[in-house]
Amino acid sequence: MSVVPVTVGPDATVAAAARLMRERGVSWLPVLAEDRLVGVLGRSDLLTVFLRSDAAIRSEALDDVLGGTLVVEPGRVAVDVVDGVVTLDGELDTHGDAEVAVALVSRIEGVVAVVDELTWKVPDRPETIPVRDLLH
């Protein structure tokens, strides 16, 4: 009788691989693509993600998330990063925009936590406000 090995695919996130290693109590994960071994992940490999510099994390938050994905004008949101903890401070257009900004920044590799100090101009975009709320 053989045991089915615990494996991960090459597109798995670091967080998913770490969670799988913890849940299954393994120190190594074979990486399979199309049923072929393409690599092996160890615990130390997963920890390297957290070795990203605060400057690299800040740059990705400003350039890729805020500037690229959310198209927020420079200067509207201040991004401070200390030991992987990102603080977002500023004003966005809607509450939904602020929630998306926090969610996307929290997914940046190396981010340990996000401190949300964002405010917004309106609770949400008009097209998402229920008609019943307009009648009161």
N, C-alpha and C positions, 0 to 999 in steps of 0.2 A: 504494500500500500504506500503510495507516495503522497506527499503534501503539495498542494497547489501553491506555488510561490507568490508572494506579495510583490506586485509589479506596478509600474506607473508608465504612462505614455509620455512622449517627448513634449507634448503640449500642455502637460499638467502644470499648474502654478506651484510656486515654491510653497505657498501656504498649504495647498492640498497635499503635496508630498510630505511635508512635515507632519500634518495631521494624520495621514495614513501611517507614517512610521510610528507615531506615538500610539495610535489606536491598536496597531498590530504588534507593538513591542519589538520592532526590528531596527537594526542599526544601519542596514544597507537596503537600497531599493534598486533592483534591476530596471532599466529603462528599455521598454520594448516598442518597436515601430514595425507594424505589419508582421508581428510574431517573430521578429528578429531582435536580438540584443544589440542595442546601439550605445549603451553606456551603463554606468552604475553610479548611483547617488549615495553618498554617505552623510552622516550628520554634519560633519565639518563643511561639506559642500553647501548645505542649506544655511548654515550660519554666515557664509560669506555675503549673503544679501544684506545683512545688517551692518556690514562694514562700509557701506556707502557713506560718503561724506555728507555732512549737513548741507554743504554748498550744492552738491549734485542733486540732492532731494529738493532743495529750494528752487533750483533752476528748472527741474522737471515740473514742479507744481506751477510755477509762474509761466513758463513757456508752453508746455504741452497741455496742461489741464486748463488753466485760466485763460491764457492767450490763444491757444489753439482750439481746444474742444469747446470751451464756453464763450469764447470771443469777448472776454472782459477787457476793457481798456486798461492799459498800464496805469498803476497808481491807485486804482479803485480798491484793491485788496492788498494788504500788507501780508507777506508770508515770512514768518520767522521759524527757524528750525534749530533746535538744541537737542543733541543726542537722539535724533530721530523723531522727536516730538514736534509736530508742525502746529503752529498757531496761525489761524486765518483771522484777520481783522479788517473790516471794511464794510461797504454797503453794496449789495447787489440789487437787481431790479425786483426780484420776487423771492418769497420764502422758498419756493421750489428750486430756484437757481442756487440758493445757499445750500440746500440739502444735497443737491447734485454735486456741488463743489466739494463739500465735505466727504461725500461718498467716493468721488474719484480720487481725491488726494489721499484718502485712507488706503487706497489700493496701490499706491506707488511703492515699489520695492524699497525696503529699508525704513518705511514709516512705521514707527512703534505706536503712535497715537496721534489724534488730531484734536486740538483745542479749538472749538468753534466759538468765535466771538463776532461772527458775521451778523449784520442787520440787513433789512430789505425795505424797499420803498412801498411795496404793496404785498398783501398776504399771498397772493397767487395771481397768475395771469387771468384776465377776465373770462377767457373761454373755458376755464376750469372751475369757475365759481358757480355753484348750483343756483338755478333760478329762484328757489325758495329763499335763498339768502338775500336776494335783491328785493323781495316783497316785504321784508320786515322793517 
